[in-house]
Amino acid sequence: MLPEREQPAGLPLGTAERRVPGFQRRLQPAGSRGISRQARACRRKFLRLFPGGFRDDEYLELERGYKWATHVDWTETLPRTEFRKLLRDKRYEEITARAVRVEQRARYSMMFSFEKMALRDAVRSTRGARMFAEGLYEFLHGRAAPPSRFERWIETVAALPRKQTRVLTWPLVTVFGFIAQPDFHIFVKPNVTRAAALLYGFELEYRSRPSWEVYSRFLQFAATIRRDLRDLRPRDMIDLQSFMWIQGSEEYRN
């Protein structure tokens, strides 16, 4: 998924037919009425690279496996009850250190190096660590509706202490939600996701400053893909984000 890794892009196009019986029939979705020509082309590309779809062994190795492992790491490192206890004890630096370590332990980092540096600088002070820890808990586990929680999280990230590099980027705003709650939150790499939407024929109405209004369009894009690929049984946002990455990334350009 990530620009820094050096991995093969899966099987060469054209090898899939030799691997999966009935492969040609799978290229067209069941009940494909209403699915655009662009969406069908994206499906064909995905299945040529990964004939087993979202259960393909290479897909699991290259795309899903490490993202799911990072999610599991989060559930063991910063579960809700432990998160709440650390907040109660005002151990803000410990919370931020755990959150950052989970992302850093992923096989392929989900943020660019300048974003990591900006985050490290932002949470170095007690004030920054407290803002981040309290804001992240409210975002993930608060009682408000998702739009309000997301907007408050944006405000928190925007207000974090800044040295040189800006902290408020789409990857930084979305990475922790995606790691912690992949049933709901999606990870946004703007350039790749926009390229995928263009190829898919989906209008994102993108803006560079994060907002719920734009994020909800990313979620709608994911929901559209889930609907169109329902016969391939995508499990969660990890599968849907991986599908977007496969469409829009230079790594899988053909």
N, C-alpha and C positions, 0 to 999 in steps of 0.2 A: 504494500500500500504506500510505502513511504519513499520519498525521493532519494534518501541517503543510502538505501540498501542496494546491493548488487545481487540480484537474484534472476534466474531464468524466468521468462515470462510465461511459463507453462508450455503446453505442447504446441508445436507448429500447427498453423491452420492446415486442415486437410487430413490430420491424423485421427480425428475423432471418429470418423466413420468406421475405422478398423477396430475401435475399442468397445463401442456400445451397440448391441443389436437394436435395430429400429431407430437409429440415431436421426435419420432424415425426418421421420415422423415427429420427433421431439422438437425439431426446429420451429414448428408452428404450434402456438399455444392452443390448448383445448378451449373451445368457445372463444375464438379469437376475434369475434365481431366487436368493433369499436376500438380495437387496438391499432394504433397508428403504424404507418409504414416504418417510421423511424424507430419506434419501440420494437417492432419485429426484428429490425436489423440489429439492434442492441442485443436482443435475446439470442440471435444467431451467432453473434460474435462470442457471447459468453459460453454458449454450449459447444462451439468449436474449440475454444480454449479448454473448457472443463466439461467434457461430455456427461459426467455424472452429476452435473449441476451443483447444487449447494452441498451435496454429499460426496463430490468427487475427491479422491485422495489428494490430488495436487492442489485443488482449491483449499482443502483443509490445511495443508502444509504451508501454502504461500500466503493465504489471506485470513481465513477464519481462526486457525489454531492459536496463533500468538495473541490475537485480540481477546479471545475467550479466556486464555490463560491470564491475561492482564486483569480482566474482570474478576476472575476467581481470586487473584492476588489482592484486589481491592476488598472483596468481601471478607477476606481473612485478616487484612491489615487495618482496615478502618470500617468495621461494621457499624450500623447505626447506634447500637447500645454503647459500644466502646467510644464512638465519636461523641455521643452525648456526655458520657462520663468525663472524657478529656476536656470538653468545654466547661463542664461544671467545676473542674479542678483548675481551670484557667491555664491549661497546658497548650497554649496556642502554637508555640514553636514546634511542639511534638506533632500536632495535627498537620501542620504545613509540611513538616519533614516527611511524615508518612505518605501524605498525598503525592508529593513530588517524587518520592522514591518509587512508588508504584508505577508512575508513568515512565520513569527512567529505567526501570527494570524490564520494561517491555522489550521483546527481541528487536523490534524496530521502533525507534522513538516516534511519537506522533506529532511532535512540535519541532519547528526549526530551532537551531542553536540560539538565534537572537531572541526567540520567545522564551526559551529556558532561562537565558541570562536575565532577561527583564523580570521574569517571575522570581528568580532567586534574589535579585536586588530588592524587589517590592516587598518580600516577606522577611527580609533580614532584620528589620526592626521589630520590636514588640508590637508597636502600633500596626504595622503592616501585617504581621502574622495574625493578630487578633481580627483585623478586618477580613482577611482571607478566610480564616477558620470559621468565624461566625457567619459570613456570607455564604460559604460553601454549604454549611449545614442547613441553612435556611433554604437554599436552592434545592438541595437534594431531599430534605426531609420536612420542610416547612408545611404549614397547613393552608397557605394561600393557594389560589388557583395557579396552574402552570404559567400562564402569561405574566402574572404579577411576580412570581418567583423568578422567572427568567429575566424580567426587566430589572428587578432588584439586584440580581447577580451581575448584570451588566454594569449597573451603577457602582457596585462594590469594586469590580475589577477596574473600572475607569478611575476610581478614587484612590487606588493603591499608590503608594509612593513610587515615583519614577525617577530614574537617574538619567539614562540616555535613550534607551529604546522604549517605544510605546508598549504598554501591557495589553491594551484593549485590541485584541485580534480575534478573528473567528475561531482559529484553532484553540487558542488559550481559553476562550469563553466556553467552548463546547467539549473539550477533551475530557474533563472530569465527569461530566454528566454521562457521556458515552461509556466511559470505563465503569462507572458505578451502576448505571441503570440502562443497559443496552436494550431493554424492552421498550423504553420510551424515547431516550435521547439519541440523537445522531451526531456524529463528528463531522465538522465542516472544514474541508480544505477548499477555499474559495475557487481557485483557478480550475482545479480538477472537477469539482462539483458543477461549476458553471459549464465547463466543456461537456460533461456528461448530460446535463439538462438540455443543452443545445442539440446534441446528437439524438437525444430521446424525444425532442420536440416538446419539451416542457418549459413554460415561461416562468422563470424564477422571480423576476422583479428585484434583482439583487442590488444591495447597497453595501458599501464597504464597512460602514459602522454597524456593529451588531445591534439587532433589535428583535423583539418578539415578532413583529410584523413580517420581517424577512425570514426569521427562523421558522415560523409557521409554514412558510412556502417550502422550505427544505423538508419539513415533516410531511407536507402534502405530496412532494415529489416522491419521498420514500413510500407513502401510502399508495401512490399510483403504481409504482414498481411492484409493490406487494400484490396489488390486485391483478396486474397484468401477468405476474409470474406465479400466481397462486398454485398452479399445478406442479411447480417445482418446489413448493413448500419452504419458502424462506422462513427462518426461525425468528429473527429479531433484527434490530438495526445493524448488527454486525454484518449479517448477510446483505442487507440492503445497501449499506455504505460500501461494502466490498464490491458489489455490483456496479455502483457508481464509479468507484475507483478504476475498475477494469475498463469501463467505457472511456473515461476522461484522461487517464494517466498516460504519459509518454512511455511508461514501462510496458504498456500493452498496445502500443500503437502498431497498426499493421498496414 
